[in-house]
Amino acid sequence: MKQETPNFEHVNKALLRLNADIEAAELHGTLSGLLCVMGNNASKHLEQLIPKGAKGDILDSEAYQRVIQCPVQILEALNDPEFSYDLLLPDDEQGLEVRTEAMAEWSHGFLSGLAIAGIKDFAKLPKEASEFCQDLLDISRAGLSEIARGEEDEVAYQELVEYLRVGTLLMYEMLNPSSSISPSEQVH
């Protein structure tokens, strides 16, 4: 059964409920990086990233269930032949500054996911993957000051998001070739 795409606001509210030290964009980036390298072995790192909340608290339990579905949803999207993978970022109704900051957090998270998975030296990756990681490093340092404001900036932002989306799909293909195991079997 195909998983529902995660919603930025819902995941962020769930993380706030759980008093997590990470927000939705960074969590999604971290999980994406982990899954690109580790595939079905990434689940052993989930407890480091996602607090379970108070024992016996039904609202915490619901929040945890919402967040714990993210890796399944991400892995399914990464394996989707229709290329449905997308970054978990604020919607276009949010200001460019908010979206740019979330994109930088997502990029930082992706690099953190790679590091958690054991990739310490990007130079040892295939050339395209190494260049993508360097670009992620640059984007993770981005702020609105590097992006002027206006119609052109909106286009530049959308182009960067698409670059990150396609780059992630390529990283996944390079570092974790397709598997015959379904995404729900891989993560759980």
C-alpha positions as CSV (number, residue, x, y, z in Angstrom):
1,M,0.0,0.0,0.0
2,K,1.4,3.4,-1.0
3,Q,2.2,5.7,1.9
4,E,0.8,9.2,2.2
5,T,3.3,12.0,1.5
6,P,4.4,13.6,4.7
7,N,3.0,17.1,5.4
8,F,5.5,19.7,6.6
9,E,3.2,21.3,9.2
10,H,1.9,18.0,10.6
11,V,5.5,16.6,11.0
12,N,6.7,19.8,12.5
13,K,3.8,19.9,15.0
14,A,4.5,16.2,15.9
15,L,8.2,17.0,16.5
16,L,7.3,19.9,18.7
17,R,4.9,17.7,20.6
18,L,7.7,15.2,21.2
19,N,10.2,18.0,22.2
20,A,12.5,16.9,19.5
21,D,15.7,18.8,18.9
22,I,15.1,18.8,15.1
23,E,12.5,20.4,12.9
24,A,10.7,18.7,9.9
25,A,13.0,19.9,7.1
26,E,16.2,18.9,8.9
27,L,14.7,15.5,10.0
28,H,13.6,14.8,6.4
29,G,17.0,15.6,5.1
30,T,18.7,13.5,7.7
31,L,16.5,10.5,7.0
32,S,17.0,11.0,3.3
33,G,20.8,10.9,3.7
34,L,20.6,7.9,6.0
35,L,18.3,6.0,3.6
36,C,20.5,6.8,0.6
37,V,23.4,5.1,2.2
38,M,21.9,2.5,4.5
39,G,18.5,1.6,2.9
40,N,16.9,-1.1,5.1
41,N,19.6,-0.7,7.8
42,A,18.8,2.9,8.5
43,S,16.1,2.0,11.1
44,K,18.7,1.3,13.8
45,H,19.3,5.1,13.9
46,L,15.8,6.2,14.2
47,E,15.6,6.3,17.9
48,Q,18.6,8.8,17.9
49,L,16.5,11.2,15.8
50,I,13.0,10.7,16.9
51,P,12.1,10.9,20.6
52,K,9.2,8.6,21.7
53,G,7.6,11.1,24.1
54,A,6.1,10.5,27.5
55,K,5.1,6.8,28.1
56,G,1.4,6.4,28.2
57,D,0.6,9.8,26.7
58,I,-1.8,9.2,23.8
59,L,-1.0,12.5,22.1
60,D,2.7,11.8,22.3
61,S,2.1,8.3,20.9
62,E,0.1,9.7,18.0
63,A,2.8,12.3,17.3
64,Y,5.4,9.6,17.3
65,Q,3.4,7.4,15.0
66,R,3.1,10.3,12.5
67,V,6.9,11.0,12.6
68,I,8.0,7.3,12.5
69,Q,6.1,6.9,9.1
70,C,8.5,9.5,7.5
71,P,11.3,7.0,6.7
72,V,8.8,4.5,5.2
73,Q,7.4,7.3,3.1
74,I,10.8,8.6,2.0
75,L,12.0,5.1,1.1
76,E,8.9,4.4,-0.9
77,A,9.3,7.7,-2.8
78,L,13.0,7.0,-3.4
79,N,12.1,3.6,-4.9
80,D,9.1,4.9,-6.9
81,P,9.6,4.5,-10.7
82,E,7.5,7.7,-11.1
83,F,10.2,9.7,-9.2
84,S,7.7,10.9,-6.6
85,Y,10.4,11.8,-4.0
86,D,10.2,15.4,-2.9
87,L,11.8,17.4,-0.1
88,L,9.7,18.1,3.0
89,L,9.8,21.9,3.0
90,P,7.3,24.7,3.9
91,D,4.7,25.3,1.2
92,D,4.9,28.2,-1.2
93,E,2.5,30.3,1.0
94,Q,5.4,30.8,3.4
95,G,7.9,33.6,2.7
96,L,11.0,33.0,0.7
97,E,13.1,33.6,3.8
98,V,11.4,30.8,5.8
99,R,11.6,28.4,2.8
100,T,15.3,29.2,2.2
101,E,16.1,28.6,5.8
102,A,14.3,25.3,5.7
103,M,16.1,24.3,2.5
104,A,19.4,25.1,4.3
105,E,18.3,23.0,7.3
106,W,17.3,20.2,4.9
107,S,20.7,20.3,3.3
108,H,22.5,20.2,6.7
109,G,20.3,17.3,7.7
110,F,21.2,15.3,4.6
111,L,24.9,15.8,5.3
112,S,24.3,14.7,8.9
113,G,22.5,11.6,7.7
114,L,25.5,10.7,5.5
115,A,27.8,11.2,8.5
116,I,25.6,9.1,10.7
117,A,25.7,6.4,8.0
118,G,29.5,6.5,8.1
119,I,30.4,8.7,5.2
120,K,33.1,11.0,6.6
121,D,35.1,11.9,3.4
122,F,33.0,13.0,0.4
123,A,36.1,12.7,-1.8
124,K,35.8,8.9,-1.6
125,L,32.3,9.0,-3.1
126,P,31.7,8.8,-6.9
127,K,32.5,12.2,-8.5
128,E,28.9,13.2,-9.0
129,A,28.0,12.3,-5.4
130,S,31.0,14.2,-4.1
131,E,30.1,17.3,-6.0
132,F,26.5,17.1,-4.8
133,C,27.7,16.9,-1.2
134,Q,29.9,20.0,-1.7
135,D,26.8,21.8,-3.1
136,L,24.8,20.7,-0.1
137,L,27.4,22.1,2.2
138,D,27.2,25.4,0.3
139,I,23.4,25.4,0.4
140,S,23.4,24.5,4.1
141,R,25.2,27.8,4.7
142,A,22.7,29.8,2.6
143,G,20.6,32.5,3.8
144,L,18.3,35.0,2.2
145,S,21.2,37.5,2.0
146,E,22.7,35.3,-0.7
147,I,19.4,35.3,-2.6
148,A,18.1,38.6,-3.7
149,R,14.3,39.2,-3.4
150,G,11.9,39.1,-6.2
151,E,10.4,37.0,-9.0
152,E,13.8,35.8,-10.1
153,D,14.6,34.7,-6.6
154,E,11.5,32.5,-6.4
155,V,12.6,30.8,-9.7
156,A,16.1,30.4,-8.3
157,Y,14.7,28.8,-5.1
158,Q,12.5,26.4,-7.1
159,E,15.5,25.4,-9.2
160,L,17.6,24.7,-6.1
161,V,14.8,22.6,-4.6
162,E,14.6,20.6,-7.9
163,Y,18.4,20.2,-8.0
164,L,18.3,18.8,-4.4
165,R,15.4,16.5,-5.3
166,V,17.1,15.0,-8.4
167,G,20.5,14.9,-6.6
168,T,19.0,12.9,-3.8
169,L,17.5,10.4,-6.3
170,L,20.9,10.1,-8.0
171,M,22.7,9.6,-4.6
172,Y,20.2,6.9,-3.7
173,E,20.8,5.1,-7.0
174,M,24.6,5.4,-6.7
175,L,24.9,4.5,-3.0
176,N,22.1,2.1,-2.5
177,P,21.1,0.2,-5.7
178,S,17.5,-0.9,-6.0
179,S,16.4,-3.7,-3.8
180,S,13.6,-6.3,-4.2
181,I,12.4,-5.6,-0.6
182,S,9.4,-3.3,-0.3
183,P,10.0,0.0,1.6
184,S,7.8,-1.0,4.5
185,E,9.8,-4.2,5.0
186,Q,13.1,-2.3,4.7
187,V,12.4,0.3,7.4
188,H,10.6,-1.8,10.0
